Amino acid sequence: VWARIWSVLANHFISAGSHQDEKIAMYAIDSLRQLGMKYLERAELANFTFQNDILKPFVVLMRNSQSESKRRLIVDCIVQLKLLLFADDKI
């Protein structure tokens, strides 16, 4: 169930994170980070496949973005997500 929900949300966040208005895109990317962190805090979602799914929208956004500030935010988000995983020994 979670994987199906996430696939819909991931596509929405990719679309919003690619918005031409940088403020909207940055808000969407940060919201993606927050939601990703909430998902990863759930013990039943700690498997590797789901962790990989959480990171995919960030990869797509990084590849498609030419904005330095968006790319910097994406890297910061990924670092925070990885720190959460290492702190909770979920990887």
C-alpha positions as CSV (number, residue, x, y, z in Angstrom):
1,V,0.0,0.0,0.0
2,W,2.7,2.5,1.0
3,A,4.6,1.9,-2.3
4,R,1.5,2.7,-4.4
5,I,0.8,5.8,-2.3
6,W,4.4,6.9,-2.6
7,S,4.5,6.5,-6.4
8,V,1.6,9.0,-6.8
9,L,3.2,11.4,-4.3
10,A,6.6,11.1,-5.9
11,N,5.3,12.1,-9.3
12,H,3.5,15.1,-7.7
13,F,6.6,16.3,-5.9
14,I,8.7,15.9,-9.1
15,S,6.2,18.0,-10.9
16,A,6.0,20.7,-8.2
17,G,9.8,20.6,-7.6
18,S,10.3,21.3,-11.3
19,H,8.0,24.3,-11.2
20,Q,9.4,27.4,-12.9
21,D,8.7,29.6,-9.9
22,E,11.7,28.8,-7.7
23,K,9.9,29.5,-4.5
24,I,7.2,26.9,-5.3
25,A,9.9,24.4,-6.4
26,M,11.9,25.0,-3.2
27,Y,8.9,24.6,-1.0
28,A,8.0,21.3,-2.8
29,I,11.5,19.9,-2.4
30,D,11.5,20.7,1.3
31,S,8.1,19.2,1.7
32,L,9.4,16.1,-0.1
33,R,12.2,15.9,2.4
34,Q,9.9,16.3,5.4
35,L,7.5,13.6,4.1
36,G,10.4,11.3,3.2
37,M,11.8,11.6,6.8
38,K,8.3,10.8,8.2
39,Y,8.2,7.7,6.0
40,L,11.7,6.6,6.9
41,E,10.9,6.9,10.6
42,R,8.3,4.2,10.3
43,A,9.9,0.8,11.2
44,E,7.7,-1.1,8.7
45,L,9.1,1.0,5.9
46,A,12.7,0.6,6.7
47,N,13.5,-1.9,3.9
48,F,16.1,-1.0,1.3
49,T,13.6,-1.0,-1.7
50,F,11.5,1.7,0.0
51,Q,14.5,3.7,1.0
52,N,15.5,3.7,-2.6
53,D,12.0,4.8,-3.7
54,I,12.2,7.7,-1.3
55,L,15.4,9.0,-2.9
56,K,14.3,8.6,-6.6
57,P,12.4,11.9,-6.8
58,F,15.5,13.8,-5.5
59,V,17.5,12.1,-8.3
60,V,15.0,13.1,-11.0
61,L,14.9,16.6,-9.7
62,M,18.7,16.9,-9.5
63,R,19.1,15.7,-13.1
64,N,16.4,18.0,-14.4
65,S,17.4,21.2,-12.5
66,Q,19.8,23.8,-13.7
67,S,19.1,26.0,-10.7
68,E,22.1,26.1,-8.3
69,S,19.9,26.9,-5.3
70,K,17.5,24.0,-6.0
71,R,20.5,21.6,-6.5
72,R,22.0,22.8,-3.2
73,L,18.7,22.2,-1.4
74,I,18.4,18.7,-2.9
75,V,21.9,17.8,-1.7
76,D,21.1,19.1,1.8
77,C,17.8,17.1,1.8
78,I,19.6,13.9,0.8
79,V,22.2,14.4,3.5
80,Q,19.5,14.8,6.1
81,L,17.7,11.7,5.0
82,K,20.9,9.7,5.0
83,L,21.8,11.0,8.5
84,L,18.4,9.9,9.7
85,L,19.0,6.4,8.3
86,F,22.5,6.1,9.8
87,A,21.3,7.4,13.2
88,D,18.5,4.8,13.3
89,D,20.6,2.0,11.9
90,K,18.1,1.5,9.1
91,I,20.6,0.8,6.4
